[in-house]
């Protein structure tokens, strides 16, 4: 009997388009050499242009799905995506608290690429208070980092609205605020910044760890954040350090974007099987 691959458990919503959500996680985790487990947090109505509706599942269903899997199989990493409700966040926080030695990688999905809101302020507060203290690595884009890092007292300034407060926060300051909330590492991605290269920066409480620059590709993508976080989780499940996992996952994600395709009328979908295109062609010399 062969040795089983490392196992990664993803908590995320379904995406019928296959671009993001649990479908993106499963493809990425498998492509990175791990066995994916899935706990569905919500059912969505969406395509490559945006999210039209979302139906969070009952939190008891989240608990039942996860506990059943965790009692059956050893899990080497957790990955969190779209969570759906305060009750679901609380349920997941309770579940992962029983497994403090398993790395927890969180992609804080707050809005779709089109800008559809996917997390209320109550949900964001629950993430800050219940999940971030348990997170090994948080992977926000710059917009998510600024929104998560905005303190309640920042809203008290009557001369500025919330959007201005967010814009005034440097990404370094955001990272350290998020680390103060309990995260062990924060990787802020620069896809939404107005820069010639995409710069992704990793921080710990001790300071800046690394920054990696990547060629900015000309299209927009549905599921890039899911891909990056899942690739990090899979890399850590395979035994790489956080630092090594962050670089390996960025490299994998960049190649999925470079090989992306546009099947619909909206964003491109990352090709998580880009590596299989040339290496697994049928042998034409083999007889039928």
N, C-alpha and C positions, 0 to 999 in steps of 0.2 A: 504494500500500500504506500502510495507516494505521500510525502510530507505536505500537509495543507498549507496554502499561502497565508500570509498575515490577513487579518480580518479588520475591516473598517466599517463602523456603524454610522450611517448618516441619518440625521433628523431633518427632513425638508418637505416642502410641498411638491405635488406633482406638477409637471409642465407638459401639457398635451403636445406642444410643438417639439419637444425633445431638446430644446436649446438650453434650458436652465433647469433649476430645481433638482428633484431626485433623479431625473433621467440623466442630467449632466453629471451628477455625482457618481452614479453607477458606471457610466461609461469611463469616466476619468479614473476612478479607483481600480476598475478592472484593467484598464490600459496601463496602469502603473504597477501591475503585477500583484494586486491584492484581491481578496474576495469581498464584495460589497454586501452589506446588510442594509435594509432600509426601514425606517419608521416614517410613515406618511403623517405629516402634521396638518395638511390642508389640501383641499381640491380646488384647483383654479380653472378659470376660463381665460385662456390667453393664447396668443400666437406670437409671431416674430415682431409684431408692431407694439404690443403692450399687453397689460393685464386688464381684463374687463370685469372680472368678479373673482371673489375668493370665499371659500366656505371652510373655516377652521373645523377640525374634528373635535369631538369631545375629549377633554384632557384625560379621561379614564381610558380612552382608546389608545392614546399615546403611551400611557403607562403600561397597559396590557401588551402592546406590541413590543415595547422595549424589554420589559421584564421577561417575557417569553423567550426572546432571543438571547438575552444575557444569561439566562439559566441553562441554556443549551450549548452555547459556543463561547470560546474565549475571544474577546475583542481587544485589538491592539491600538485602536485610535477611535475617537469620536469626532464627527464633523457636524456642525450646526449650520443650517441655512434659514430659510423663511419659517417662522415659528407660529404665526397665526393669531395668538391671543395671549393675554396675561396668564390665564389658567394653564395654557400649554407651557409657557416659559417656566412657571412655578413647578409643574410636573417634571419637566426635563431637569431643572436645577436639583430637584430631590433625587432623581435617578442617578445623575452623574456624580452627586456627592458621595454615593456609595462606592465609587470607583476612582478615588483620588489619584491613583498611580497611572491611570490611562490618560494619555495626552488628549486635550480637548481643543479642537481648532474651530473657531467661530467666524463665519462670514456674516456680518450683521446686515441682513437684507432689510433695508428701510424703504426703498422705492424701486420701481422698475426702471429700465433704461429710458422709457418714455416719460417718467416722472410720476407714475401712478403710486400713491401712498400705500405702503404695505405694512406700516407699523405706526400705531398711535403713540401719543406721548406717554400714556400709561404703560404701554408695552416697552417703550424705551427706558422708562424708569425701572421696570421690572428687570430688563436686561442688565442695567447698571448695578442694581442691588443684589440680584440673585445669581446671575450667570458670570458677569465679568470677574468676580472674585475667584471663580473656579477655572477661568480660561487659561490655557497654556499659551495660545497664540491667537490674537485677534487680527483679522485681515480687512479692515475697512478701506474703501476708497476715500479720497480726500473729503468728499461731501459728507459721507457717513461719519468720518472721524470728527469733523467739526460739529455735526449735530449731536453725536454721542457725548462729546467732550463739553458741551455747553452746560455750565452749572446753573442751578436754579437762581442763584444770586445774579447771574448775568442778565436775567430777564427783568430785573428790578430797575434797570436804568431807563428812565422815561424818555431820554433823548435818543435812544437807539432801539430799533426793532430787532427781532431775533435774527433776521437774515444778516443784518449788519454785524451783530455780535459774532455770528459764525464766520463771516468774511474776515473779521479782524483777528481771528485766532491763527497763529502760525501752525504749520503741521507739526513742528517739534513740540510746541506747547500742547497741542491736541494729544500727541503720543504720551507725554508725561502725565497729563490729566487722566488718560485712560489707564496708564500703568498704576497711578495712585488709586484707581478704583479696584485694583486687584489683579489685572492681567499680568502674566509673567513676561510675555513678549507682545509687541504690537508691530505689525507690518502695514504701513500706509502706502497704498498704491497711487500713482500719479496720473492715471489715465484721464482724469477730469481737469487737470491743471493745464494752463496755457503755456506749454513748454515744447521745445522742438523734439526732445527725447522724453520718453516716459521713465521717470525716476521713482523707484520703489525703495522705501527706507525702513529698516528694521531697528527697533529700539528695545532696550530693557531699562529697568530702574537705574542701572549703572550708566546709562547713556546710549549714544548712537552706536549701533553694532556694525551696520553695513548699508551702503546704497548701491543699487544696480541700475544702470541705464540701458534702456532698450529702444530700438528703432520704433518710432511711432508709425503705426500702420494706418492707411488712409480710410478705413471703414469703421463702422460701429458694430458692436458685437453683443449677442444675446447669450449670456451665460459665462462670461469670462471670469467673473468673481467666483462663481460656483466651481469652475474648473481649477482656479488657483488654490482655493482653500482645500478642495478635495485632493489635489495633487500633493499638497503639503502633508495632509493627514496620511495619505498612502506612503509617502516617503518616510515619515516618522514611524509608521507601522512596520516598514521594511528595515528599521534600525538606524536610519540616519539621524544625526543631530539636528536641532532646530536650524542652526545656521546652514548646514548642508541641505536640509529639506527645503528651506526657503529658496535657495538658488536653483536646486533641481526642479522645483515646481514652477518657478518663473520661466525657466528655459523650456520646459514642457508646454506651458501655457502659451508662450510666445509662438511656438511652432504650430499649436492648434489654431491660433488666430491667423498666422501667415497662410495656413492651408484651409482657411474657413470657406464656407459656401453660403450662398443666399438662395434658399429654397422657396421663400415666400416674398411678400411685399415689404417686409421690414428689415430688421437687422440681420447681419451674417451670423451663422452658427459656427462655433469653433469645431474643427475636425479633430476629435480626440483620438482618432485612429489614423492620423496622418502618417505614422511610421509604417503602417501595413500596406500602403499603396503600392510600393515597388518591391517589397521583400516577400510578399505572399502571392505574387502572380502565378497562375497555373503554368506548369511546365509544358510548353507547346510541343516538345518532342515526345512527350509521353503518349502512347497509343490510346485511343478512346476505349 
